[in-house]
């Protein structure tokens, strides 16, 4: 029979938790749930670890002044307001309190239900029973060997995986802005829900605070940066030893994004480096690591590569080449999390629905309208369904002059937000996500319907009030808003 115990927190509060036999246990901690499962109380596997004063100081800093899930006013990260804190509270499983009794530990919010496997997640009943209630780690959704065991309804699609990539890049960007590094960013420590396109970063209490608290782990196989793996034989303190940092996070981030979008590991190819499996794996992920899509060295390229980084559009292709060619063995060359976030958001605007009802991806990146073919299934797109908005922002002090501000492929019932209406607006955690307009196809015509924009101006120069629409025909030019920052839109159809 389950027993209710009580944890005494550092601030004197007391929280109940349920003691059960064989509690969930990770590499460093074991976990008990609250009676209502809204939070967890975690204790450390190794009592010596729990007695380390540096661990306590680190966790105090993480819960307090480095915490992006708390506003600065409430003692959280510098520059954080309530809106930002609420946003990131859903992106991290961030510790909320220190436990003093019955032993040193931490309190964390429980993962939302969508990050646990349901009772029928797999097409194999026995596997469903085994997975039920366990964390959704991304390997189940990005590994070809494991994906085939999952029900199709669990797998999401390319669009949701792209959304997940944006979410992860934004979370890591915010963490790095706060001066923190994860040190063990991997498929184990980012739980995913491909159906909703959401993810949550976990194991926050092991974060590295540069200059204050060194890393305790080197990472997880497949996500460890090559320079860390290559120098593991050197002792701690050796100047040549490379330890986890924000730079190594950037390698792991690129690996995860590549896996989410292309459902394979960027370094796992057919090349054999040694007949010894352990040495082969060490060389393939460390000193001899080679991108499977390297533009000139094709020795690690699988024969059935299929969809490539080129199919993701130029913004992401450029960053993947920087991450896995220029930056693979040169950490300074790796794209930052902010660069990933911006490139992913730009790519999101180029999404196109595949017209093949049997296409598993459902969506693809139509970056070149001259070749409107889904790379996942090979189905061409009806050119009548290719409508692109070319956004232009006004040049300050130069009346009537405009500069490119992005391109947007539209689809039926596509929402438009402030970053589609006004210049210098970016959809980050501070953005207003109120619906401003939407696109629909009605009686064979494409319409942009004004929902909540003041001063939209039609191609003929007339005001378009809320509830009215602009016809999106080839060559049409109109203003999303007549305000100073209002974007100009040029429409192209079928080309």
C-alpha positions as CSV (number, residue, x, y, z in Angstrom):
1,X,0.0,0.0,0.0
2,X,1.3,3.5,-0.9
3,X,2.5,5.7,1.9
4,X,2.3,9.5,2.1
5,X,5.5,11.1,3.3
6,X,6.3,14.8,3.8
7,X,9.2,16.8,2.3
8,X,10.4,19.9,4.2
9,X,11.5,22.6,1.9
10,X,14.3,25.2,2.3
11,X,11.7,27.9,2.9
12,X,10.0,25.9,5.6
13,X,7.0,24.7,3.6
14,X,6.0,21.1,3.7
15,X,4.9,19.1,0.6
16,X,3.4,15.6,0.6
17,X,4.6,12.9,-1.8
18,X,3.8,9.2,-2.3
19,X,6.4,6.6,-1.5
20,X,6.2,3.6,-3.8
21,X,8.4,0.6,-4.3
22,X,10.9,0.9,-7.2
23,X,10.4,4.6,-8.0
24,X,11.4,5.8,-11.4
25,X,15.2,6.2,-11.3
26,X,17.5,8.1,-13.7
27,X,21.3,8.4,-13.8
28,X,21.5,10.8,-10.9
29,X,18.1,10.9,-9.1
30,X,15.0,8.8,-8.2
31,X,11.5,10.3,-8.2
32,X,8.3,10.3,-6.1
33,X,5.1,11.9,-7.3
34,X,2.7,14.2,-5.4
35,X,-0.6,12.7,-4.5
36,X,-2.3,14.6,-7.3
37,X,0.8,14.0,-9.6
38,X,1.1,17.8,-10.2
39,X,4.8,17.8,-9.0
40,X,7.6,15.4,-8.2
41,X,10.1,15.2,-5.3
42,X,13.5,13.9,-6.4
43,X,16.4,12.6,-4.3
44,X,19.9,11.8,-5.4
45,X,21.0,8.2,-6.0
46,X,24.4,8.9,-4.5
47,X,24.4,10.3,-0.9
48,X,27.8,11.8,-1.5
49,X,26.5,13.8,-4.4
50,X,23.7,15.2,-2.2
51,X,26.2,16.4,0.4
52,X,28.3,18.4,-2.1
53,X,28.0,22.1,-1.2
54,X,28.7,23.1,-4.8
55,X,25.6,21.2,-5.9
56,X,23.4,23.1,-3.5
57,X,24.9,26.5,-4.6
58,X,24.3,25.6,-8.2
59,X,20.7,24.5,-7.6
60,X,20.0,27.7,-5.6
61,X,21.4,29.8,-8.5
62,X,19.3,27.8,-11.1
63,X,16.1,28.1,-9.1
64,X,16.8,31.8,-8.5
65,X,18.7,34.3,-10.6
66,X,19.1,32.1,-13.7
67,X,15.5,30.9,-13.8
68,X,13.7,31.8,-17.1
69,X,10.4,30.4,-15.7
70,X,10.3,33.2,-13.1
71,X,10.0,36.9,-13.7
72,X,12.9,39.1,-12.6
73,X,10.6,40.7,-10.1
74,X,9.9,37.3,-8.5
75,X,13.6,36.6,-8.3
76,X,14.1,34.9,-11.7
77,X,16.3,35.6,-14.7
78,X,17.3,39.1,-15.5
79,X,15.1,40.8,-18.1
80,X,12.3,38.3,-17.6
81,X,8.7,39.6,-17.4
82,X,5.6,37.6,-16.5
83,X,4.8,36.9,-20.2
84,X,8.2,35.4,-20.8
85,X,8.2,33.5,-17.6
86,X,4.8,31.9,-18.4
87,X,6.0,31.0,-21.9
88,X,9.1,29.2,-20.7
89,X,7.4,27.5,-17.8
90,X,5.9,25.3,-20.5
91,X,9.2,24.7,-22.3
92,X,11.3,23.6,-19.3
93,X,10.8,21.3,-16.4
94,X,12.6,23.7,-14.1
95,X,13.2,23.0,-10.4
96,X,11.0,25.1,-8.1
97,X,12.4,24.4,-4.6
98,X,15.1,22.6,-2.6
99,X,14.1,19.8,-0.2
100,X,15.9,19.7,3.1
101,X,14.2,16.8,4.8
102,X,14.1,13.8,4.9
103,X,17.3,14.4,2.8
104,X,18.6,16.9,0.2
105,X,16.5,16.9,-3.0
106,X,14.5,19.1,-5.3
107,X,10.9,19.7,-6.3
108,X,10.0,20.0,-10.0
109,X,6.7,20.3,-11.8
110,X,5.4,17.0,-13.3
111,X,5.5,16.6,-17.0
112,X,2.2,17.4,-18.7
113,X,0.3,14.2,-19.7
114,X,1.1,14.5,-23.4
115,X,4.7,13.7,-22.7
116,X,3.9,10.2,-21.4
117,X,3.1,7.2,-23.7
118,X,-0.6,6.2,-23.7
119,X,-1.7,2.6,-23.3
120,X,-2.1,2.1,-27.1
121,X,0.9,4.0,-28.4
122,X,2.4,1.0,-30.3
123,X,1.0,-1.3,-33.0
124,X,2.4,-4.1,-30.8
125,X,0.2,-4.6,-27.8
126,X,3.0,-6.0,-25.6
127,X,5.1,-2.9,-26.4
128,X,2.2,-0.6,-25.6
129,X,1.9,-2.1,-22.2
130,X,5.7,-1.8,-21.6
131,X,5.7,1.9,-22.8
132,X,2.5,3.0,-21.0
133,X,3.3,5.9,-18.6
134,X,6.9,6.2,-19.7
135,X,8.5,9.4,-21.0
136,X,8.3,10.2,-24.7
137,X,11.9,10.3,-25.7
138,X,12.5,11.4,-29.3
139,X,14.3,8.3,-30.4
140,X,10.9,6.5,-30.7
141,X,9.9,9.1,-33.3
142,X,13.2,9.8,-35.1
143,X,14.7,6.3,-35.4
144,X,13.5,4.3,-38.5
145,X,13.8,1.1,-36.5
146,X,11.6,2.4,-33.6
147,X,9.1,4.5,-35.6
148,X,7.7,1.4,-37.3
149,X,6.5,0.2,-33.9
150,X,4.5,3.4,-33.2
151,X,0.9,4.0,-34.2
152,X,0.6,6.5,-37.1
153,X,-1.5,8.7,-34.9
154,X,1.5,9.1,-32.5
155,X,4.1,10.2,-35.2
156,X,3.0,13.7,-36.1
157,X,4.2,15.1,-39.4
158,X,6.9,17.2,-40.9
159,X,5.1,20.4,-39.9
160,X,4.8,19.4,-36.2
161,X,8.4,18.3,-36.2
162,X,9.4,21.7,-37.5
163,X,7.4,23.4,-34.8
164,X,9.1,21.2,-32.2
165,X,12.5,22.3,-33.6
166,X,11.6,26.0,-33.3
167,X,10.5,25.4,-29.7
168,X,13.7,23.6,-28.8
169,X,16.0,26.2,-30.4
170,X,14.1,29.0,-28.6
171,X,14.5,27.2,-25.2
172,X,18.2,26.7,-25.7
173,X,18.7,30.3,-26.9
174,X,17.0,31.5,-23.7
175,X,19.1,29.2,-21.5
176,X,22.3,30.4,-23.2
177,X,21.2,34.0,-22.8
178,X,20.9,33.5,-19.1
179,X,24.5,32.3,-19.0
180,X,23.7,28.6,-18.6
181,X,24.7,25.4,-20.5
182,X,22.8,22.2,-20.3
183,X,25.8,19.9,-20.7
184,X,23.7,16.8,-21.5
185,X,21.3,17.9,-24.2
186,X,20.1,14.8,-25.9
187,X,17.0,12.7,-26.9
188,X,16.9,11.6,-23.2
189,X,16.6,15.1,-21.8
190,X,14.2,16.6,-24.3
191,X,10.8,15.0,-24.1
192,X,8.6,15.4,-27.2
193,X,5.0,15.2,-28.4
194,X,5.1,15.1,-32.2
195,X,1.3,15.3,-32.4
196,X,1.2,18.8,-30.9
197,X,4.7,19.8,-32.0
198,X,5.8,20.5,-28.5
199,X,8.8,19.6,-26.4
200,X,10.1,20.1,-22.9
201,X,13.7,20.3,-21.7
202,X,14.4,18.3,-18.5
203,X,17.2,17.5,-16.1
204,X,17.7,21.2,-15.4
205,X,19.5,20.7,-12.0
206,X,22.6,19.5,-13.9
207,X,23.0,22.8,-15.8
208,X,26.5,24.3,-16.1
209,X,26.9,27.9,-14.8
210,X,30.1,28.9,-16.6
211,X,32.9,30.1,-14.3
212,X,31.0,29.0,-11.2
213,X,29.9,25.4,-11.4
214,X,31.6,22.9,-13.7
215,X,29.8,20.1,-15.6
216,X,29.3,16.7,-13.9
217,X,28.6,14.6,-17.0
218,X,30.1,14.6,-20.5
219,X,26.8,13.9,-22.2
220,X,24.8,11.1,-23.9
221,X,26.2,8.9,-26.7
222,X,25.3,10.4,-30.1
223,X,25.0,13.9,-28.8
224,X,28.4,14.5,-27.2
225,X,30.4,17.0,-29.2
226,X,33.5,15.5,-31.0
227,X,36.0,17.6,-29.1
228,X,34.6,16.4,-25.7
229,X,34.6,12.7,-26.8
230,X,38.1,13.1,-28.2
231,X,39.6,14.4,-24.9
232,X,37.8,12.1,-22.4
233,X,41.1,10.3,-21.7
234,X,42.7,13.5,-20.3
235,X,42.2,14.2,-16.6
236,X,40.0,17.0,-15.3
237,X,42.1,20.1,-15.1
238,X,44.2,19.3,-18.1
239,X,44.2,22.4,-20.4
240,X,43.5,20.1,-23.3
241,X,40.4,18.5,-21.9
242,X,37.2,19.9,-23.4
243,X,34.2,19.9,-21.1
244,X,30.5,20.5,-21.9
245,X,29.6,24.1,-22.4
246,X,27.3,26.2,-24.5
247,X,29.4,25.3,-27.6
248,X,28.8,21.6,-27.0
249,X,25.1,22.3,-26.5
250,X,25.1,23.8,-30.0
251,X,26.4,20.5,-31.4
252,X,23.7,18.5,-29.6
253,X,21.0,21.1,-30.7
254,X,22.0,20.7,-34.3
255,X,21.9,16.9,-34.0
256,X,18.4,17.0,-32.5
257,X,17.0,19.4,-35.1
258,X,18.4,17.2,-37.9
259,X,16.9,14.1,-36.3
260,X,13.5,15.8,-35.9
261,X,13.3,17.0,-39.5
262,X,15.0,14.2,-41.4
263,X,14.5,11.2,-39.0
264,X,18.1,10.1,-39.0
265,X,21.4,10.9,-37.2
266,X,23.7,13.3,-39.1
267,X,26.9,11.3,-38.4
268,X,25.6,7.7,-38.5
269,X,26.5,6.5,-42.0
270,X,27.9,3.4,-43.6
271,X,31.6,4.2,-43.1
272,X,33.5,1.7,-40.9
273,X,36.4,3.1,-38.9
274,X,37.4,0.0,-36.9
275,X,36.4,-3.6,-36.6
276,X,36.1,-3.1,-32.9
277,X,32.5,-1.8,-32.4
278,X,33.4,0.4,-29.4
279,X,36.3,2.0,-31.2
280,X,34.3,2.4,-34.4
281,X,31.6,4.3,-32.5
282,X,34.2,6.4,-30.7
283,X,35.9,7.4,-34.0
284,X,32.5,7.9,-35.8
285,X,31.2,10.3,-33.2
286,X,34.6,11.8,-32.1
287,X,37.9,12.3,-33.9
288,X,36.8,11.0,-37.3
289,X,33.2,12.2,-37.3
290,X,31.9,13.0,-40.8
291,X,28.6,14.4,-41.8
292,X,26.6,12.0,-43.9
293,X,25.7,14.9,-46.3
294,X,29.2,16.3,-46.5
295,X,29.3,18.1,-49.9
296,X,32.7,16.8,-51.0
297,X,33.5,13.8,-48.9
298,X,30.8,11.2,-49.7
299,X,32.5,8.3,-48.0
300,X,30.0,8.3,-45.1
301,X,26.9,8.9,-47.3
302,X,24.1,6.3,-47.2
303,X,23.0,5.0,-50.6
304,X,19.3,5.6,-49.8
305,X,19.6,9.1,-48.3
306,X,16.3,10.3,-49.8
307,X,15.3,13.8,-48.5
308,X,18.3,16.0,-47.8
309,X,19.2,19.3,-46.2
310,X,18.8,20.9,-49.6
311,X,15.1,20.0,-49.5
312,X,14.7,22.1,-46.3
313,X,15.5,25.3,-48.0
314,X,18.6,27.5,-48.2
315,X,18.3,28.9,-44.6
316,X,18.5,25.5,-42.9
317,X,20.9,24.0,-45.5
318,X,23.4,26.8,-44.7
319,X,23.2,26.2,-40.9
320,X,23.5,22.4,-41.2
321,X,26.6,22.8,-43.3
322,X,28.0,25.2,-40.7
323,X,27.1,22.8,-37.9
324,X,28.3,19.5,-39.4
325,X,31.1,20.6,-41.8
326,X,32.6,23.9,-40.7
327,X,31.8,23.5,-37.0
328,X,31.9,19.7,-36.5
329,X,35.5,19.9,-35.3
330,X,35.7,23.6,-34.8
331,X,33.2,24.7,-32.1
332,X,33.6,28.4,-32.8
333,X,32.0,27.9,-36.2
334,X,28.7,26.3,-34.9
335,X,25.5,28.3,-35.4
336,X,24.0,29.8,-32.3
337,X,20.6,28.8,-31.0
338,X,19.3,32.2,-32.0
339,X,20.5,31.6,-35.6
340,X,18.7,28.3,-35.6
341,X,15.5,29.9,-34.2
342,X,15.5,32.6,-36.9
343,X,16.2,30.2,-39.7
344,X,13.5,27.8,-38.5
345,X,11.0,30.6,-38.3
346,X,11.9,31.7,-41.8
347,X,11.5,28.2,-43.0
348,X,8.1,27.8,-41.3
349,X,6.7,30.5,-43.6
350,X,7.6,28.3,-46.6
351,X,5.6,25.3,-45.5
352,X,3.4,23.8,-48.2
353,X,0.7,21.2,-47.8
354,X,1.3,18.0,-49.8
355,X,-1.7,17.1,-51.9
356,X,-1.1,13.3,-51.6
357,X,-3.4,12.1,-48.8
358,X,-1.1,9.1,-48.3
359,X,2.1,11.2,-47.7
360,X,3.4,10.5,-44.2
361,X,5.1,14.0,-44.0
362,X,1.8,15.9,-45.0
363,X,3.9,19.1,-45.4
364,X,7.1,20.1,-47.1
365,X,9.2,23.2,-47.6
366,X,8.4,24.8,-51.0
367,X,11.4,27.1,-51.3
368,X,11.5,27.0,-55.1
369,X,8.1,27.4,-56.7
370,X,9.7,26.4,-60.0
371,X,9.9,22.9,-58.7
372,X,6.7,22.3,-56.7
373,X,7.2,18.6,-55.8
374,X,7.0,17.1,-52.4
375,X,10.4,15.6,-51.7
376,X,8.9,13.1,-49.2
377,X,6.5,11.3,-51.6
378,X,7.3,12.8,-55.1
379,X,3.8,14.2,-55.6
380,X,3.7,17.5,-57.7
381,X,1.6,20.4,-56.4
382,X,-1.2,21.9,-58.5
383,X,0.1,25.3,-59.4
384,X,-3.3,26.8,-58.6
385,X,-2.4,26.1,-55.0
386,X,0.9,27.9,-55.0
387,X,0.3,31.4,-53.6
388,X,3.2,33.3,-52.2
389,X,3.2,36.6,-50.3
390,X,6.5,38.6,-50.8
391,X,6.7,40.8,-47.7
392,X,8.6,44.2,-47.9
393,X,9.4,46.6,-45.0
394,X,9.6,50.4,-45.4
395,X,13.0,51.9,-45.5
396,X,13.3,54.5,-42.7
397,X,13.6,58.0,-44.1
398,X,13.1,56.9,-47.7
399,X,9.4,57.3,-48.5
400,X,8.2,54.8,-51.1
401,X,11.2,52.5,-50.8
402,X,11.1,49.0,-49.5
403,X,13.4,46.1,-48.6
404,X,12.7,42.4,-48.6
405,X,11.2,41.2,-45.3
406,X,10.5,37.5,-46.0
407,X,8.2,35.3,-48.0
408,X,5.2,33.3,-47.0
409,X,3.5,30.4,-48.8
410,X,-0.2,30.4,-47.9
411,X,-2.6,27.6,-47.4
412,X,-6.3,27.3,-46.6
413,X,-7.2,28.6,-43.1
414,X,-3.6,29.9,-42.6
415,X,-3.5,32.4,-39.6
416,X,-1.5,35.6,-39.9
417,X,0.0,37.4,-36.9
418,X,1.6,40.7,-36.1
419,X,5.0,39.6,-37.5
420,X,3.2,39.2,-40.9
421,X,1.8,42.7,-40.6
422,X,4.5,44.9,-39.1
423,X,8.2,45.3,-39.8
424,X,10.8,44.5,-37.1
425,X,8.4,42.1,-35.3
426,X,9.7,38.6,-34.5
427,X,7.6,35.6,-33.1
428,X,9.7,35.0,-30.0
429,X,8.4,34.5,-26.4
430,X,7.5,38.1,-26.1
431,X,5.3,38.2,-29.3
432,X,1.6,39.0,-29.3
433,X,0.0,35.9,-30.8
434,X,-3.4,37.5,-31.4
435,X,-4.9,36.6,-34.8
436,X,-4.6,39.6,-37.2
437,X,-5.8,38.0,-40.5
438,X,-6.2,34.7,-42.2
439,X,-6.1,33.2,-45.7
440,X,-8.8,31.0,-47.1
441,X,-9.8,29.5,-50.4
442,X,-13.3,30.4,-51.3
443,X,-15.1,29.4,-54.6
444,X,-11.8,28.8,-56.3
445,X,-10.2,32.1,-55.2
446,X,-7.6,32.8,-52.5
447,X,-8.6,35.5,-50.0
448,X,-6.8,37.3,-47.3
449,X,-9.4,38.2,-44.7
450,X,-8.8,41.1,-42.3
451,X,-9.6,39.9,-38.8
452,X,-8.2,42.6,-36.6
453,X,-5.9,45.0,-38.5
454,X,-6.5,48.7,-38.4
455,X,-5.7,50.4,-41.7
456,X,-5.3,47.5,-44.2
457,X,-5.1,49.1,-47.7
458,X,-6.3,47.2,-50.8
459,X,-4.5,47.1,-54.1
460,X,-6.8,49.9,-55.3
461,X,-5.9,52.1,-52.3
462,X,-9.1,51.6,-50.3
463,X,-9.3,50.7,-46.6
464,X,-10.1,47.1,-45.9
465,X,-12.1,47.0,-42.7
466,X,-12.1,44.0,-40.3
467,X,-14.3,41.2,-41.8
468,X,-13.5,42.2,-45.4
469,X,-10.9,40.5,-47.6
470,X,-8.2,41.2,-50.3
471,X,-8.2,39.0,-53.4
472,X,-4.9,37.3,-53.7
473,X,-4.3,37.3,-57.4
474,X,-1.0,37.2,-59.3
475,X,0.7,40.6,-59.3
476,X,-1.5,42.2,-56.6
477,X,0.2,44.7,-54.3
478,X,-1.3,46.0,-51.1
479,X,-0.4,47.2,-47.6
480,X,-1.0,45.0,-44.6
481,X,-1.3,48.2,-42.6
482,X,-1.1,51.9,-43.4
483,X,0.9,52.5,-40.2
484,X,4.6,53.5,-40.5
485,X,5.8,49.9,-39.9
486,X,3.1,48.3,-42.0
487,X,4.4,45.7,-44.5
488,X,3.9,45.9,-48.2
489,X,2.8,42.6,-49.8
490,X,3.4,41.5,-53.4
491,X,1.4,38.4,-54.5
492,X,2.7,35.8,-56.9
493,X,0.5,32.8,-57.9
494,X,1.5,29.6,-59.6
495,X,5.1,30.7,-60.0
